[in-house]
Amino acid sequence: MQESPQTPHSPIGPTRPSRAQRRRAQRERTMPTSVEGRSKLLKQLIQRAYPSYEFFLFAAFCGAILGLGYLLDSQAFLVFGILMAPLMSPLVGMILATVSGSVNFFLRTLGAFLIGSVLVFITGALAGFAARVWLPLTLTQAFVHTRLWWPDLVVLALGAILLAASFVRSEKKPFLPSVVVAYELFLPLNAAAFGLASNVGNVFVEGMLVFFVHLAWAMLFGALTLFFLGFRPLSLSGWVFSLFTAVLLIVVLGSFMLTGTEETLTIGSQPTSTLVAEVVDARPEVSVTETLPTQTPAPVTASTATPAPSATLSLFPSPDITLVPVSTATITITPEPTPLYARIASSSGGGAYMRREPDGPVILTLSNDELVQALSEPLAHGGRNWVQVKVIRGNQSYEGWIIQTVLKTATPSPEW
């Protein structure tokens, strides 16, 4: 029996998957289609999001360095403190629990986030108590980071999106977007604690409002990111919790950003160069007092008949002109004292405090070279001379007292 020759089979190598297949596989790894797969993935993410002791330790370190940065009014220390901030995994856990509708996991991660925030707050308050020893100080950074700024909101939205997406799509820790989010959350929180302990202006109220707005803003954009990535609640109660949390976030943002408050939560309330230029170019005002003429009789010609001292009778009376004195209108110019302008020139820092009264509570921090108008002569109080000044910030005018030694005038004043 003759055997037929067998043709050798050529080995077929593995084919490379197409782009569509790779995208489909990536979506399945990110969010499985089955309920069991979603539940398993959610448990894995929950274990990763719940923080360890390192989160609380680095939160305390971060708050201490931030408090030192506000005490020294140093931006370099603030940046260093943010670089020491822990990974914001509890915030990701709160966002993940909001989207998945897990109330238990939300409370656990919320508790961890609150503990870390309290550590940042306490360390900032300790720095604020220490600041009372060296007051007055220049606290420009504390006032800057307790205001709402549109660039900060944009950066925070991008950071929250990258943080949420990177956390669920990769096993690597997203340190860079975490630093961005920590910058926008911990800086106003620490500044609020610093202002509360040092009793400086409305820094505490404004800082807490900015912190809550930034927190709601980050959670809203993070939740939207996970929602578009396929994360959904697994039960009806989960949907109710997710919708309730979303509505609460929108209400918080709407109440603080749309209505706002009169002076505490203004977006970008910084002095503008236009108004300062108007103050520089101001000229001393001169009031012109004009006495209006009253209705007085004009000069009249009076004709009187007098007998002539002669024997001849005069048939026509001789006219006798009598001039009556009249008060004429005069214009008097009453000059007012020339306004005295000065600039802040503090040798021991970057500015000075303006207080409600001499040695009273601080109402404003003035930077060096900022223009002020002196309203009074120097007043001796507590061994130092104080001057009442007026400052224009935006559309607001502030009046207070400041130490005379930090004021520099263009021309010397006799009273100074």
Legacy VTK file of the C-alpha trace (Angstrom):
# vtk DataFile Version 3.0
C-alpha trace
ASCII
DATASET POLYDATA
POINTS 416 float
0.000 0.000 0.000
1.538 3.264 -1.134
1.406 6.143 1.316
0.636 9.570 0.009
3.207 12.169 0.900
2.092 14.525 3.675
2.513 18.207 3.101
4.048 19.953 6.061
1.792 22.501 7.806
3.308 25.968 8.070
3.011 27.366 11.587
0.599 30.273 11.900
1.874 32.993 14.204
-0.399 34.882 16.626
-2.273 37.710 14.992
-2.044 41.178 16.464
-5.411 42.465 17.754
-6.885 45.446 16.024
-7.513 48.826 17.643
-11.197 48.076 18.112
-10.373 44.800 19.867
-7.857 46.540 22.129
-10.381 49.253 23.036
-13.026 46.603 23.761
-10.625 44.658 25.964
-9.640 47.828 27.788
-13.294 48.682 28.463
-13.932 45.167 29.759
-10.969 45.431 32.113
-12.090 48.879 33.286
-15.780 48.095 33.708
-16.972 44.498 33.263
-20.381 43.978 31.738
-21.613 41.370 34.228
-22.915 42.245 37.667
-20.475 39.858 39.340
-17.564 41.408 37.485
-18.627 44.918 38.468
-19.021 43.907 42.094
-15.580 42.290 42.111
-13.981 45.344 40.503
-15.697 47.639 42.984
-14.343 45.635 45.920
-10.824 45.865 44.521
-11.116 49.624 44.087
-12.527 49.975 47.605
-9.512 48.191 49.051
-7.171 50.482 47.120
-9.044 53.657 48.009
-9.186 53.100 51.770
-6.079 54.821 53.185
-3.398 53.433 55.437
-1.672 55.165 58.354
0.603 56.960 55.868
-2.297 59.142 54.763
-2.795 60.556 58.259
0.927 60.892 58.931
1.640 62.838 55.756
-1.511 64.918 56.268
-0.076 66.124 59.585
3.313 66.846 57.981
1.627 68.683 55.125
-0.454 70.845 57.475
2.549 71.749 59.626
4.598 72.898 56.635
1.654 74.827 55.192
1.155 76.587 58.531
4.828 77.528 58.558
4.466 78.848 55.021
1.569 81.094 56.046
3.480 82.241 59.125
6.497 83.231 57.019
4.285 84.355 54.109
6.467 82.139 51.914
5.142 80.589 48.734
8.116 78.218 48.624
7.092 76.593 51.917
3.514 76.301 50.683
4.649 74.437 47.569
6.889 72.204 49.682
3.987 71.450 52.009
1.734 70.446 49.120
4.434 68.137 47.779
4.330 66.424 51.174
0.565 65.896 50.903
-0.634 62.271 50.934
-2.327 60.505 48.055
-5.936 61.707 47.952
-7.330 58.176 47.821
-10.133 58.856 50.358
-11.500 61.529 48.039
-11.454 59.034 45.174
-13.251 56.585 47.446
-15.949 59.170 48.193
-16.378 59.812 44.471
-16.462 56.094 43.715
-19.021 55.464 46.457
-21.162 58.318 45.152
-21.268 56.884 41.638
-21.720 53.258 42.714
-24.310 54.100 45.384
-22.453 52.433 48.266
-23.480 54.262 51.452
-21.301 52.161 53.760
-18.164 52.722 51.715
-18.965 56.433 51.406
-19.148 56.836 55.185
-15.870 54.971 55.686
-13.933 57.047 53.182
-15.627 60.234 54.377
-14.460 59.496 57.915
-10.888 58.952 56.731
-10.981 62.160 54.701
-12.351 64.130 57.669
-9.610 62.820 59.974
-6.936 63.889 57.494
-8.603 67.285 57.072
-8.765 67.762 60.855
-5.025 67.071 61.089
-4.355 69.709 58.433
-6.666 72.115 60.282
-5.077 71.560 63.709
-1.523 72.057 62.469
-2.576 75.242 60.689
-4.222 76.500 63.886
-1.013 75.873 65.840
0.863 78.057 63.379
-1.833 80.711 63.780
-1.390 80.740 67.568
2.358 81.119 67.074
1.757 84.057 64.736
0.228 86.090 67.572
3.668 86.430 69.146
5.118 88.204 66.096
2.111 90.223 64.980
1.848 92.389 62.977
3.016 90.241 60.079
2.479 90.262 56.350
-0.022 87.519 55.474
-0.530 88.005 51.766
-0.581 84.274 51.012
-3.301 83.641 53.593
-5.574 86.209 51.969
-4.797 85.015 48.431
-5.675 81.371 49.133
-8.982 82.231 50.817
-10.529 83.664 47.651
-12.265 81.957 44.759
-10.387 82.237 41.491
-11.584 80.939 38.130
-8.128 79.535 37.220
-8.163 77.488 40.430
-11.573 76.051 39.575
-10.399 75.079 36.086
-7.223 73.443 37.405
-9.186 71.648 40.131
-11.676 70.265 37.599
-8.850 68.902 35.437
-7.100 67.460 38.479
-10.259 65.709 39.706
-10.920 64.231 36.259
-7.367 62.911 35.919
-7.321 61.613 39.491
-10.549 59.637 39.157
-9.760 58.272 35.692
-6.177 57.308 36.522
-7.154 55.590 39.758
-9.693 53.223 38.176
-7.845 52.572 34.906
-4.367 51.858 36.239
-2.767 50.137 39.211
-0.215 52.919 39.514
-0.772 55.631 42.072
-1.724 58.939 40.403
0.546 61.227 42.416
0.537 64.202 40.027
-3.249 64.771 39.861
-3.391 64.042 43.593
-0.990 66.923 44.252
-3.172 69.228 42.147
-6.286 68.318 44.134
-4.463 68.592 47.465
-3.248 72.054 46.472
-6.805 73.282 45.952
-8.211 71.638 49.104
-5.562 71.808 51.814
-4.324 75.357 51.159
-7.650 77.120 51.912
-8.381 74.720 54.795
-5.030 75.381 56.451
-5.373 79.123 55.820
-8.801 79.108 57.475
-7.361 77.448 60.586
-4.457 79.902 60.588
-6.846 82.855 60.391
-9.051 81.478 63.169
-6.141 81.033 65.587
-4.421 84.320 64.721
-7.704 86.302 64.681
-6.906 87.941 61.347
-9.871 89.420 59.509
-12.397 87.067 57.897
-9.782 84.548 56.791
-11.469 81.687 58.674
-14.941 82.155 57.166
-13.660 82.797 53.653
-11.215 79.896 53.781
-13.864 77.407 54.912
-16.259 78.544 52.190
-13.551 78.126 49.551
-12.707 74.675 50.947
-16.317 73.468 50.744
-16.759 74.875 47.231
-13.549 73.214 46.035
-14.539 69.912 47.659
-17.972 69.891 46.013
-16.425 70.964 42.697
-13.867 68.126 42.752
-16.450 65.495 43.712
-18.845 66.639 40.994
-16.301 66.431 38.176
-14.842 63.188 39.521
-18.302 61.605 39.680
-19.095 62.713 36.139
-15.822 61.165 34.970
-16.569 57.783 36.533
-20.131 57.915 35.249
-18.917 58.316 31.666
-16.430 55.484 32.237
-19.339 53.131 32.913
-19.698 53.116 36.698
-23.329 52.838 37.779
-25.218 51.960 40.976
-26.094 48.271 41.275
-29.410 48.710 43.106
-32.355 51.063 43.393
-31.221 52.327 46.779
-27.830 53.023 45.232
-29.456 55.148 42.533
-31.356 57.096 45.195
-28.161 57.753 47.155
-26.239 58.773 44.033
-28.931 61.187 42.880
-29.278 62.664 46.366
-25.525 63.245 46.623
-25.385 64.797 43.144
-28.231 67.186 43.959
-26.545 68.103 47.245
-23.290 68.928 45.454
-25.107 71.103 42.921
-26.975 72.927 45.701
-23.737 73.624 47.569
-22.061 74.974 44.445
-25.100 77.026 43.483
-25.558 78.597 46.905
-21.906 79.551 47.284
-20.976 80.497 43.714
-24.115 81.955 42.136
-25.570 83.878 45.047
-22.376 84.162 47.063
-22.052 86.592 49.915
-21.480 90.315 50.077
-17.760 90.319 50.771
-16.662 86.886 51.892
-16.914 84.840 48.702
-16.089 87.033 45.748
-14.427 85.628 42.664
-11.196 87.496 42.089
-11.764 90.417 44.480
-8.347 91.962 44.129
-7.410 95.606 43.659
-7.449 96.653 40.036
-4.793 98.803 38.444
-7.350 101.144 36.936
-8.735 102.316 40.240
-5.284 102.691 41.730
-4.257 104.844 38.788
-7.248 107.056 39.382
-6.157 107.581 42.962
-2.625 108.447 41.889
-3.816 111.018 39.373
-6.272 112.642 41.754
-5.905 116.350 42.236
-6.837 118.372 45.300
-10.402 119.446 44.987
-11.288 123.120 45.268
-14.806 124.101 46.178
-16.034 127.344 44.644
-18.559 129.177 46.761
-20.504 131.730 44.765
-22.792 134.274 46.422
-25.726 134.785 44.169
-26.881 138.410 43.752
-30.011 139.251 45.628
-32.806 141.267 44.211
-31.855 144.800 45.138
-33.132 148.045 43.607
-30.979 149.429 40.844
-29.701 152.996 40.989
-32.661 155.303 40.684
-32.953 158.910 39.646
-34.962 160.906 42.149
-36.447 164.247 41.070
-37.216 166.694 43.834
-38.664 170.153 43.474
-36.744 172.738 45.465
-37.356 176.473 45.373
-34.585 178.511 43.815
-32.911 181.017 46.077
-33.977 183.930 43.990
-36.942 186.075 43.466
-37.629 184.490 40.158
-39.932 181.543 40.150
-38.634 178.496 38.337
-41.347 176.827 36.365
-39.414 173.507 36.026
-37.859 171.600 38.953
-34.118 170.965 38.778
-33.176 167.261 38.792
-31.187 165.966 41.787
-29.440 162.561 41.221
-28.909 160.435 44.336
-26.792 157.197 44.090
-27.919 154.418 46.409
-25.106 151.954 47.473
-25.796 148.355 46.432
-24.182 145.087 47.603
-22.548 143.428 44.610
-22.086 139.671 44.168
-18.623 138.336 45.081
-16.990 134.984 44.320
-14.897 133.469 47.089
-12.653 130.432 46.635
-12.295 128.262 49.742
-9.376 125.856 49.300
-9.529 122.521 51.078
-6.416 120.896 52.518
-4.420 118.912 49.980
-4.917 115.142 50.435
-1.777 113.445 51.694
-0.930 110.194 49.919
1.638 107.675 51.065
2.915 104.257 50.116
3.460 101.224 52.298
7.185 100.733 52.920
7.661 98.103 55.615
11.274 97.119 56.259
10.406 94.003 58.283
8.161 92.264 55.767
6.229 92.525 52.564
3.551 94.867 53.872
1.592 95.990 56.912
-1.751 95.562 58.670
-4.624 98.027 58.630
-6.594 97.819 61.865
-10.064 98.930 62.870
-8.531 101.047 65.656
-5.005 101.510 67.053
-3.853 98.083 68.286
-7.304 96.767 67.312
-8.342 93.808 65.146
-6.868 93.512 61.656
-9.266 94.314 58.817
-6.891 94.308 55.832
-3.352 93.393 54.795
-1.545 95.980 52.687
1.396 95.112 50.453
4.513 97.187 50.044
4.237 100.055 47.526
0.445 100.069 47.885
-1.049 103.559 47.835
-3.047 104.881 50.793
-4.538 108.265 51.704
-3.835 109.697 55.146
-6.980 110.995 56.825
-5.624 112.248 60.149
-2.543 113.489 61.921
-0.416 110.960 63.811
-1.982 109.772 67.054
0.195 108.437 69.875
-1.108 105.159 71.270
0.722 102.355 73.028
4.131 103.927 72.487
3.677 104.209 68.700
2.205 106.765 66.340
-0.867 105.699 64.361
-2.374 107.309 61.270
-5.897 106.849 59.954
-5.771 105.935 56.256
-8.144 105.049 53.431
-7.557 102.319 50.843
-9.516 101.499 47.690
-9.836 97.814 46.804
-11.916 97.109 43.741
-15.199 98.921 44.262
-14.809 99.021 48.041
-13.256 101.746 50.180
-11.708 100.748 53.513
-10.687 103.015 56.384
-8.517 102.016 59.311
-5.411 102.756 61.345
-1.825 101.906 60.500
1.557 102.470 62.124
3.191 105.686 60.912
6.652 104.153 60.489
5.512 101.960 57.580
4.232 104.951 55.578
6.411 106.751 53.061
5.230 110.089 51.697
6.383 111.773 48.503
6.715 115.198 50.165
7.250 115.733 53.896
4.238 116.959 55.841
4.541 119.550 58.630
2.594 117.351 61.039
4.911 114.386 60.359
LINES 1 417
416 0 1 2 3 4 5 6 7 8 9 10 11 12 13 14 15 16 17 18 19 20 21 22 23 24 25 26 27 28 29 30 31 32 33 34 35 36 37 38 39 40 41 42 43 44 45 46 47 48 49 50 51 52 53 54 55 56 57 58 59 60 61 62 63 64 65 66 67 68 69 70 71 72 73 74 75 76 77 78 79 80 81 82 83 84 85 86 87 88 89 90 91 92 93 94 95 96 97 98 99 100 101 102 103 104 105 106 107 108 109 110 111 112 113 114 115 116 117 118 119 120 121 122 123 124 125 126 127 128 129 130 131 132 133 134 135 136 137 138 139 140 141 142 143 144 145 146 147 148 149 150 151 152 153 154 155 156 157 158 159 160 161 162 163 164 165 166 167 168 169 170 171 172 173 174 175 176 177 178 179 180 181 182 183 184 185 186 187 188 189 190 191 192 193 194 195 196 197 198 199 200 201 202 203 204 205 206 207 208 209 210 211 212 213 214 215 216 217 218 219 220 221 222 223 224 225 226 227 228 229 230 231 232 233 234 235 236 237 238 239 240 241 242 243 244 245 246 247 248 249 250 251 252 253 254 255 256 257 258 259 260 261 262 263 264 265 266 267 268 269 270 271 272 273 274 275 276 277 278 279 280 281 282 283 284 285 286 287 288 289 290 291 292 293 294 295 296 297 298 299 300 301 302 303 304 305 306 307 308 309 310 311 312 313 314 315 316 317 318 319 320 321 322 323 324 325 326 327 328 329 330 331 332 333 334 335 336 337 338 339 340 341 342 343 344 345 346 347 348 349 350 351 352 353 354 355 356 357 358 359 360 361 362 363 364 365 366 367 368 369 370 371 372 373 374 375 376 377 378 379 380 381 382 383 384 385 386 387 388 389 390 391 392 393 394 395 396 397 398 399 400 401 402 403 404 405 406 407 408 409 410 411 412 413 414 415
